[in-house]
Amino acid sequence: DEEEEEDVILQLDGEMEFDMEEENAETEESEELKLDKQYMQQAIQMASSTGGERGSHGPFPHPICGAILVAKDGRILGKGRSTYAGHAIEFAFQEAGINATPLREWCVAWPSDAKFRKDIAESTLYVTLEPSNHRQGEEKPPITQLVEMAQIPRLVIGCQDPIAENASKGAGSLHAAGVSV
């Protein structure tokens, strides 16, 4: 009887530890979700600061988009908003220090700073609008290719592409390339 009681107590202890681990995971998830919401709100503010779609700094004929690149420790590495001259992601990467040139394909040049490279390898990119998987004319390759080539491991998207035939194609392409979307 004493042995059976010990087994039950040990089993209960194991279940309690397991429940504690689940609670900790839920707390971590809610913390991550809270941060995702906070940074997405900042990306939305970046997008709305353009003066409108047809404003002097608007991206017409492309939709308005905001992007924020955040390091694992919470530092904002770069911010960008779409303009007629380029995509929000391009400007966020440029501000962060990632040099990307749109040739026939994206050409990404990396600084030699090991800490910067580690920050990028552990970063999250927040965008208000799903990145396009289509070429932008003859000169610009898809913006999804830039995200992939910059080796961004995680992407948080505010909303999918509003054009029904393009919806989820950019996110699907990045997911297939190994980006957590």
BELJORA-V711125 format. One record per residue. N is the residue number from 1. RES is the residue in three letters. SS is DSSP state (alpha for helix, beta for strand, coil for the rest). NEAR is the number of other C-alpha atoms within 12 Angstrom. Layout:
<<N RES SS NEAR> <N RES SS NEAR>>
This chain:
<<1 ASP coil 7> <2 GLU alpha 8> <3 GLU alpha 9> <4 GLU alpha 10> <5 GLU alpha 11> <6 GLU alpha 12> <7 ASP alpha 13> <8 VAL alpha 14> <9 ILE alpha 14> <10 LEU alpha 14> <11 GLN alpha 14> <12 LEU alpha 14> <13 ASP alpha 14> <14 GLY alpha 14> <15 GLU alpha 14> <16 MET alpha 14> <17 GLU alpha 14> <18 PHE alpha 14> <19 ASP alpha 14> <20 MET alpha 14> <21 GLU alpha 14> <22 GLU alpha 14> <23 GLU alpha 14> <24 ASN alpha 14> <25 ALA alpha 14> <26 GLU alpha 14> <27 THR alpha 14> <28 GLU alpha 14> <29 GLU alpha 14> <30 SER alpha 14> <31 GLU alpha 14> <32 GLU alpha 19> <33 LEU alpha 15> <34 LYS alpha 14> <35 LEU alpha 23> <36 ASP alpha 29> <37 LYS alpha 20> <38 GLN alpha 21> <39 TYR alpha 34> <40 MET alpha 32> <41 GLN alpha 23> <42 GLN alpha 30> <43 ALA alpha 38> <44 ILE alpha 30> <45 GLN alpha 24> <46 MET alpha 32> <47 ALA alpha 36> <48 SER alpha 27> <49 SER coil 23> <50 THR coil 27> <51 GLY coil 19> <52 GLY coil 24> <53 GLU coil 22> <54 ARG coil 17> <55 GLY coil 17> <56 SER coil 14> <57 HIS coil 22> <58 GLY coil 28> <59 PRO coil 27> <60 PHE coil 21> <61 PRO coil 18> <62 HIS coil 26> <63 PRO coil 29> <64 ILE coil 40> <65 CYS coil 46> <66 GLY beta 44> <67 ALA beta 46> <68 ILE beta 46> <69 LEU beta 47> <70 VAL beta 38> <71 ALA coil 28> <72 LYS coil 24> <73 ASP coil 16> <74 GLY coil 20> <75 ARG coil 21> <76 ILE beta 28> <77 LEU beta 30> <78 GLY beta 35> <79 LYS beta 36> <80 GLY beta 37> <81 ARG beta 44> <82 SER coil 42> <83 THR beta 32> <84 TYR coil 24> <85 ALA coil 18> <86 GLY beta 33> <87 HIS coil 42> <88 ALA alpha 44> <89 ILE alpha 47> <90 GLU alpha 43> <91 PHE alpha 33> <92 ALA alpha 37> <93 PHE alpha 40> <94 GLN alpha 29> <95 GLU alpha 22> <96 ALA alpha 31> <97 GLY coil 26> <98 ILE coil 33> <99 ASN beta 22> <100 ALA beta 32> <101 THR beta 25> <102 PRO beta 25> <103 LEU coil 18> <104 ARG coil 15> <105 GLU coil 21> <106 TRP beta 25> <107 CYS beta 22> <108 VAL beta 23> <109 ALA beta 19> <110 TRP coil 24> <111 PRO coil 18> <112 SER coil 11> <113 ASP coil 12> <114 ALA alpha 11> <115 LYS alpha 14> <116 PHE alpha 21> <117 ARG alpha 22> <118 LYS alpha 20> <119 ASP alpha 29> <120 ILE alpha 35> <121 ALA alpha 25> <122 GLU coil 26> <123 SER coil 33> <124 THR beta 39> <125 LEU beta 52> <126 TYR beta 48> <127 VAL beta 50> <128 THR beta 39> <129 LEU beta 39> <130 GLU coil 40> <131 PRO coil 49> <132 SER coil 37> <133 ASN coil 28> <134 HIS coil 23> <135 ARG coil 21> <136 GLN beta 24> <137 GLY coil 11> <138 GLU coil 12> <139 GLU coil 15> <140 LYS beta 26> <141 PRO coil 28> <142 PRO coil 32> <143 ILE alpha 37> <144 THR alpha 40> <145 GLN alpha 37> <146 LEU alpha 40> <147 VAL alpha 48> <148 GLU alpha 35> <149 MET alpha 30> <150 ALA coil 41> <151 GLN coil 30> <152 ILE coil 36> <153 PRO coil 29> <154 ARG beta 30> <155 LEU beta 38> <156 VAL beta 38> <157 ILE beta 36> <158 GLY beta 30> <159 CYS beta 24> <160 GLN coil 25> <161 ASP coil 27> <162 PRO coil 20> <163 ILE coil 16> <164 ALA coil 9> <165 GLU coil 13> <166 ASN coil 19> <167 ALA coil 21> <168 SER coil 25> <169 LYS alpha 24> <170 GLY alpha 35> <171 ALA alpha 34> <172 GLY alpha 24> <173 SER alpha 27> <174 LEU alpha 33> <175 HIS alpha 24> <176 ALA alpha 16> <177 ALA coil 22> <178 GLY coil 18> <179 VAL coil 28> <180 SER beta 24> <181 VAL coil 31>>
